[in-house]
């Protein structure tokens, strides 16, 4: 887009004054060049991701990049809302090389408060900032119910996204129950996140929340981990005021669980006014997907009261019947990644 725009501009510049102005424009440096901070196991400015985040100035108009070297960083990380225009970048270009991990779970006691972490508090990484990007990173919550058979509250979030206009590319999100969470604390504030070219692993409700979340051209693995004999990809709790909730598009779902044991989603109504919304489209589905009824509910909620659709899915788990509402071709044009993310400001991060 930039090349063609500059070409058109130069063709239009037929006088020397315009050409001189163009040359000055091209030579001018960016007003706010990004600042890079390095994190590494050794040799970086910081040895922990959180320390680097803390070093970013609050409410800065300058973009900051935190380049994270290869290694496993065993820590919980919070990116406050004041850390604007921030990118976390895996320095190797391979998400498997740069891992941020912890193993907190919802029912576990937080030593800092003396009370349980809760689902949101269990997150390995929590990002509250707007205009945030993460690339080539693994976000992992290593809590495994197999190792703690007597505990309750086993939700264990890898990444909690609580800001607007967040982009995640070429990342890996690893966990069991409740891996990837999009969560707005305010019904009137819609938050948007875009996940592209990434891998999401989990077993139950592991892509969930009340924000507007798009998972585009990614791989979604429903784990056969010995804890559950069935699974569920999504658990939307969309506010009724929001047109859009969770969209999975152009992706591939994989699982070695038995046929007809995995749900596309479970309706989640944790508060009054939730009307869950989810669409699965143009996605390859495995035989593990419930063929005759892929949508269900949680704690008495019924999926039929929500907003659930499929469109042009394929693979052995794809089917069309009365329990699998389908978008028409004309309606599908309004359920794309670009439509979900545009909001009122026309944001379009879609690759």
C-alpha positions as CSV (number, residue, x, y, z in Angstrom):
1,X,0.0,0.0,0.0
2,X,2.8,2.5,0.8
3,X,4.6,1.9,-2.5
4,X,1.6,2.4,-4.6
5,X,0.6,5.6,-2.7
6,X,4.0,7.1,-3.1
7,X,4.0,6.2,-6.8
8,X,0.7,8.0,-7.3
9,X,2.1,11.0,-5.3
10,X,5.2,11.3,-7.4
11,X,3.3,11.1,-10.7
12,X,1.1,13.9,-9.5
13,X,4.0,16.2,-8.6
14,X,4.6,18.1,-11.8
15,X,6.2,21.2,-10.3
16,X,9.6,21.5,-8.6
17,X,8.0,22.9,-5.4
18,X,5.9,19.8,-5.0
19,X,8.9,17.6,-5.7
20,X,11.0,19.4,-3.1
21,X,8.3,19.0,-0.5
22,X,8.1,15.3,-1.3
23,X,11.8,14.9,-0.9
24,X,11.7,16.7,2.5
25,X,8.9,14.4,3.6
26,X,10.8,11.3,2.6
27,X,14.0,12.4,4.4
28,X,12.2,13.3,7.7
29,X,12.7,10.8,10.5
30,X,9.6,9.5,12.4
31,X,8.4,11.9,15.0
32,X,8.5,9.2,17.7
33,X,10.8,6.4,16.8
34,X,10.2,3.2,18.8
35,X,12.4,2.6,21.8
36,X,13.6,-1.0,22.3
37,X,14.2,-2.6,25.7
38,X,15.9,-6.0,25.9
39,X,15.2,-8.9,28.2
40,X,17.4,-12.0,28.3
41,X,18.5,-14.7,30.6
42,X,21.9,-13.0,30.4
43,X,23.2,-10.0,28.6
44,X,20.0,-8.0,28.4
45,X,19.0,-4.9,30.1
46,X,16.6,-6.9,32.3
47,X,16.3,-10.6,33.2
48,X,12.6,-10.6,33.8
49,X,9.7,-9.5,31.6
50,X,7.9,-7.7,34.4
51,X,10.9,-5.6,35.2
52,X,11.1,-4.5,31.6
53,X,7.4,-3.7,31.5
54,X,7.8,-1.6,34.7
55,X,10.6,0.4,33.0
56,X,8.2,1.6,30.2
57,X,7.0,5.1,30.9
58,X,3.4,5.5,31.8
59,X,1.0,7.0,29.2
60,X,3.8,7.6,26.7
61,X,3.1,8.7,23.1
62,X,6.3,6.9,22.1
63,X,6.1,3.2,21.1
64,X,8.2,0.7,23.1
65,X,9.3,-2.7,22.1
66,X,10.4,-5.2,24.7
67,X,12.6,-7.7,22.8
68,X,12.7,-11.0,24.8
69,X,15.6,-13.4,24.2
70,X,15.3,-17.2,24.1
71,X,14.5,-18.9,27.4
72,X,11.8,-19.8,29.8
73,X,10.7,-17.0,32.1
74,X,8.9,-18.4,35.1
75,X,6.9,-15.4,36.3
76,X,3.5,-13.8,36.2
77,X,3.4,-10.6,34.2
78,X,0.9,-7.7,34.3
79,X,0.9,-5.0,31.7
80,X,-1.0,-2.1,33.3
81,X,-3.4,0.1,31.3
82,X,-0.9,3.0,31.5
83,X,1.7,1.1,29.3
84,X,0.4,2.3,25.9
85,X,1.8,1.4,22.4
86,X,3.8,-1.5,23.8
87,X,5.0,-4.6,21.9
88,X,6.3,-7.8,23.5
89,X,8.5,-9.4,20.8
90,X,10.1,-12.9,20.9
91,X,13.6,-12.1,19.7
92,X,14.1,-15.4,17.8
93,X,11.0,-15.3,15.6
94,X,9.9,-18.6,17.0
95,X,7.3,-18.8,19.7
96,X,8.6,-22.1,21.1
97,X,11.9,-20.4,22.0
98,X,10.5,-17.7,24.3
99,X,8.1,-19.0,27.0
100,X,6.4,-17.0,29.8
101,X,5.0,-19.5,32.2
102,X,3.4,-19.9,35.6
103,X,1.0,-22.5,37.2
104,X,-1.5,-20.6,39.3
105,X,-5.1,-21.8,39.3
106,X,-8.4,-20.3,40.4
107,X,-8.9,-22.2,43.6
108,X,-5.4,-21.6,44.8
109,X,-4.8,-19.2,47.6
110,X,-3.0,-16.0,46.6
111,X,-0.3,-15.5,49.3
112,X,-0.4,-11.7,48.8
113,X,-4.1,-11.5,49.6
114,X,-5.0,-14.6,51.5
115,X,-7.9,-15.4,49.2
116,X,-8.3,-17.5,46.1
117,X,-6.9,-16.2,42.8
118,X,-10.1,-16.7,41.0
119,X,-10.2,-17.3,37.2
120,X,-9.0,-13.9,36.2
121,X,-6.4,-13.8,38.9
122,X,-4.9,-17.1,37.8
123,X,-3.5,-15.7,34.6
124,X,0.1,-16.1,33.8
125,X,0.1,-12.8,31.8
126,X,-2.5,-10.1,32.1
127,X,-2.6,-7.3,29.6
128,X,-4.8,-4.3,30.5
129,X,-3.2,-1.8,28.0
130,X,-4.8,-0.6,24.8
131,X,-2.8,-0.7,21.5
132,X,-0.7,-3.7,22.6
133,X,1.0,-6.2,20.4
134,X,2.7,-9.6,21.1
135,X,4.6,-11.6,18.6
136,X,6.5,-14.9,18.6
137,X,5.9,-15.7,22.3
138,X,4.5,-18.7,24.2
139,X,2.0,-17.8,27.1
140,X,1.7,-20.9,29.3
141,X,-0.2,-21.9,32.4
142,X,1.3,-25.2,33.4
143,X,-1.3,-26.1,36.1
144,X,-2.4,-29.7,35.5
145,X,-5.3,-31.2,37.3
146,X,-3.8,-34.6,36.9
147,X,-1.2,-33.6,39.5
148,X,-3.8,-32.2,41.9
149,X,-6.8,-34.5,41.8
150,X,-8.3,-33.2,45.0
151,X,-8.4,-29.5,44.3
152,X,-11.4,-27.5,43.0
153,X,-11.4,-24.3,41.0
154,X,-9.1,-25.7,38.4
155,X,-9.5,-22.9,35.9
156,X,-6.0,-21.7,34.9
157,X,-5.6,-18.9,32.4
158,X,-2.5,-18.4,30.3
159,X,-3.4,-15.0,29.0
160,X,-6.0,-12.5,30.2
161,X,-6.7,-9.8,27.6
162,X,-8.3,-6.7,29.2
163,X,-7.5,-4.0,26.8
164,X,-8.8,-2.7,23.4
165,X,-7.0,-3.0,20.1
166,X,-4.7,-5.8,21.1
167,X,-2.9,-7.9,18.4
168,X,-1.3,-11.3,18.9
169,X,0.6,-12.8,16.0
170,X,2.5,-16.1,15.6
171,X,2.1,-16.9,19.3
172,X,1.3,-20.0,21.3
173,X,-1.2,-20.1,24.1
174,X,-0.9,-23.2,26.2
175,X,-3.1,-24.5,29.1
176,X,-5.9,-26.8,30.0
177,X,-9.1,-25.2,31.3
178,X,-9.6,-21.5,30.4
179,X,-6.4,-20.9,28.4
180,X,-7.3,-17.6,26.5
181,X,-9.5,-15.0,28.2
182,X,-11.0,-11.8,26.8
183,X,-12.6,-9.9,29.6
184,X,-14.1,-6.4,30.0
185,X,-15.1,-5.4,33.5
186,X,-17.6,-2.8,32.1
187,X,-20.6,-3.6,30.0
188,X,-20.4,-0.3,28.1
189,X,-16.8,-0.8,27.2
190,X,-16.2,-3.3,24.4
191,X,-12.6,-4.5,24.0
192,X,-11.2,-6.1,20.8
193,X,-8.4,-8.6,20.3
194,X,-7.0,-10.1,17.2
195,X,-5.1,-13.5,17.2
196,X,-3.5,-14.5,14.0
197,X,-1.3,-17.4,12.8
198,X,-1.1,-18.8,16.3
199,X,-1.7,-22.0,18.3
200,X,-4.2,-22.3,21.1
201,X,-4.2,-25.4,23.3
202,X,-6.7,-26.4,26.0
203,X,-9.4,-28.8,27.0
204,X,-12.5,-27.0,28.4
205,X,-13.8,-23.5,27.6
206,X,-10.4,-22.5,26.6
207,X,-11.2,-19.6,24.3
208,X,-13.7,-17.6,26.4
209,X,-14.9,-14.3,27.8
210,X,-17.1,-11.3,27.1
211,X,-14.9,-9.2,24.8
212,X,-14.8,-9.2,21.0
213,X,-12.1,-11.8,20.1
214,X,-11.1,-13.0,16.6
215,X,-9.0,-16.1,16.2
216,X,-7.9,-16.0,12.5
217,X,-6.0,-18.7,10.5
218,X,-4.7,-20.4,13.6
219,X,-4.5,-24.0,15.0
220,X,-6.7,-24.9,17.9
221,X,-5.8,-28.1,19.7
222,X,-8.4,-29.8,22.0
223,X,-6.2,-31.7,24.4
224,X,-6.7,-35.4,25.2
225,X,-4.9,-35.0,28.5
226,X,-6.5,-37.7,30.6
227,X,-8.5,-35.3,32.8
228,X,-11.7,-35.1,30.7
229,X,-13.2,-37.4,28.1
230,X,-14.8,-34.4,26.4
231,X,-14.0,-30.8,25.7
232,X,-15.3,-27.4,24.6
233,X,-13.6,-24.8,22.4
234,X,-15.3,-21.7,23.5
235,X,-17.4,-20.2,26.3
236,X,-18.6,-16.7,25.3
237,X,-20.3,-14.5,27.8
238,X,-21.0,-11.6,25.5
239,X,-22.9,-8.6,26.7
240,X,-26.3,-8.2,25.1
241,X,-25.3,-4.7,23.9
242,X,-22.4,-6.1,21.8
243,X,-23.0,-7.2,18.3
244,X,-20.0,-9.5,18.3
245,X,-18.4,-11.9,20.7
246,X,-16.0,-14.7,19.6
247,X,-15.1,-15.5,16.0
248,X,-13.0,-18.4,14.9
249,X,-12.3,-18.1,11.1
250,X,-10.0,-19.8,8.6
251,X,-8.6,-22.1,11.2
252,X,-8.0,-25.8,11.9
253,X,-9.3,-27.6,15.0
254,X,-7.5,-30.8,16.0
255,X,-8.2,-33.4,18.6
256,X,-7.5,-37.1,19.4
257,X,-10.6,-37.3,21.6
258,X,-13.3,-39.7,20.6
259,X,-15.9,-38.8,18.0
260,X,-18.8,-36.7,19.2
261,X,-17.2,-35.6,22.4
262,X,-16.1,-32.0,21.8
263,X,-18.4,-28.9,21.8
264,X,-17.9,-25.9,19.7
265,X,-19.0,-23.8,22.6
266,X,-20.8,-23.7,25.9
267,X,-23.2,-20.8,26.7
268,X,-21.9,-18.9,29.7
269,X,-24.2,-16.4,31.5
270,X,-22.3,-15.3,34.6
271,X,-24.3,-12.1,35.0
272,X,-27.7,-10.6,34.0
273,X,-27.6,-9.2,30.5
274,X,-25.2,-11.8,28.9
275,X,-26.4,-13.1,25.6
276,X,-23.4,-15.2,24.4
277,X,-22.3,-14.8,20.8
278,X,-19.9,-17.0,18.8
279,X,-19.3,-17.9,15.1
280,X,-17.2,-20.7,13.7
281,X,-16.6,-20.2,10.0
282,X,-14.4,-21.5,7.2
283,X,-12.7,-23.8,9.7
284,X,-11.7,-27.5,9.5
285,X,-13.4,-29.5,12.2
286,X,-12.3,-32.9,13.4
287,X,-14.5,-36.0,14.0
288,X,-14.3,-35.2,17.7
289,X,-16.9,-32.4,17.3
290,X,-20.4,-33.3,18.3
291,X,-22.1,-33.8,15.0
292,X,-25.7,-33.5,16.1
293,X,-25.4,-30.9,18.8
294,X,-22.1,-28.9,19.1
295,X,-23.5,-26.2,21.3
296,X,-24.4,-26.6,25.0
297,X,-24.6,-24.6,28.2
298,X,-23.0,-24.0,31.6
299,X,-24.8,-24.1,35.0
300,X,-28.3,-24.1,33.5
301,X,-27.7,-21.7,30.7
302,X,-29.1,-22.8,27.4
303,X,-27.3,-22.2,24.1
304,X,-30.6,-21.6,22.2
305,X,-31.0,-18.3,24.1
306,X,-27.6,-17.1,22.7
307,X,-26.3,-16.2,19.3
308,X,-24.4,-19.1,17.7
309,X,-23.6,-19.7,14.0
310,X,-21.4,-21.7,11.6
311,X,-20.6,-21.0,8.0
312,X,-18.7,-23.0,5.4
313,X,-16.9,-25.3,7.8
314,X,-15.3,-28.5,6.5
315,X,-13.7,-31.7,7.7
316,X,-15.3,-34.8,9.4
317,X,-16.8,-32.7,12.2
318,X,-18.6,-30.3,9.9
319,X,-22.4,-30.8,9.5
320,X,-25.6,-29.0,8.9
321,X,-28.7,-29.7,11.0
322,X,-31.3,-28.1,13.2
323,X,-28.9,-27.9,16.1
324,X,-26.2,-26.2,14.0
325,X,-27.5,-22.8,12.9
326,X,-25.8,-21.7,9.7
327,X,-25.2,-18.2,8.3
328,X,-26.5,-17.4,4.9
329,X,-24.0,-16.2,2.3
330,X,-25.3,-12.7,2.6
331,X,-25.4,-12.7,6.4
332,X,-21.8,-14.2,6.5
333,X,-20.5,-10.9,5.0
334,X,-21.3,-9.2,8.3
335,X,-19.5,-11.9,10.4
336,X,-15.9,-11.4,9.2
337,X,-12.7,-10.6,11.2
338,X,-12.8,-7.0,9.8
339,X,-16.4,-6.5,10.9
340,X,-15.8,-7.9,14.4
341,X,-12.9,-5.6,15.0
342,X,-13.9,-2.4,13.2
343,X,-15.8,-1.0,16.2
344,X,-16.6,2.8,16.0
345,X,-13.1,3.8,15.0
346,X,-12.6,1.6,12.0
347,X,-9.7,-0.4,13.5
348,X,-8.5,-3.1,11.0
349,X,-5.5,-5.2,12.0
350,X,-6.5,-8.1,9.8
351,X,-3.6,-9.7,8.0
